[in-house]
Amino acid sequence: MKTASIPSLRVEPALRSAAESVLQDGESLSSFVEQSIRICVDRRRLQKEFIARGLSSRDEAKRKDEYFSASEILDELDSLLIQAEAKAKAQE
């Protein structure tokens, strides 16, 4: 597989120093930048998917005319938490 280059980036010396100060043993600035880009790309992809699911859920609720209040959802989550805690305690 061929590799591609990321354009060089001009930054303030303080930012470069800050980045270099957190490098782990044996880690290069280039590998740090690559890892940072991968993490940011993943986070943005996940955000995009999250928003798409939210919009889809909204559209489905509108289509079905089925809505739940925040208090109903919180009550349900509290119930699930109580059940999970009871199950964990029973397994001790």
N, C-alpha and C positions, 0 to 999 in steps of 0.2 A: 504494500500500500504506500502510495506517495504521501509525503507530508506537505503541509502548507504552512506559511508563515503568518504570524499575527503582526500587524504593523507596529513599528517601534513607537514607543510612547514617551513623550517628554513630560516630566513631572518636576515639581519643586524638589530641591535637594532634601528638604525635611521629610517629604513623603518617602523618598528612596531610603533615607536613613532609618525611618520607622519600619519600613518593610524589611530591611536587612537586619534590624535588631530583633526581629521575631523569627528569623529563619532557624530551623532545627538543624542538628548536626548532619552534615553532608548534603543539606538541601541548598540548591542554587536559587538565585533570584528568579531565573527563568522558570524553574519548576514550580516555584511559589506562585508566580503569575499565571502559569498554565492551570494549576489547581484552583486558583481563585476564579478564573474564567469558567472552568467546569462547574464549580459550585454555583456561581451566579446564573449560568445558563440553566442548570437544573432547577434552581429556585424559581426563575422566571417561567419555566415550562410548567412547574407545579402550580404556580399562581394562576397561569392562564387556564389550566385544566380545572382548578378550583372554581374560578369565576364562571367557566362554561357550565360546570355542574350546578352551580347556584342559579344561573340564568335558566337552565333547563328545568330545575326544580320549581322555580318561580312560574315558568310557563305551564308546567304540569299542574300546579296548584290552581292557576287561573282557569285552565281547561276543565279541571274537575270541580272547580269552585269549592275546594277543600283547604281550609286554612287552620292553623293551630296558633294559639297565643304563646308568647314566650313563657308565661307561667305554666302552661300545660306541658311544654317541652321540658322545662326545668323540673317539674314534678316527676315526669317520667324518668329523667336522668337520675334524680335522687332515689327513686325506687330501684333503678338498676344498680346504683352504687350500694344501696343497703343489701340487696340480694347478693352482690359480689362479695361484700365484706362478710356476710353471714356464711357464704360458701367457703371462703378462705379460712374463716375461724373454725368451721367444722372440720376442715382438713388438717388442722394443727394437731 
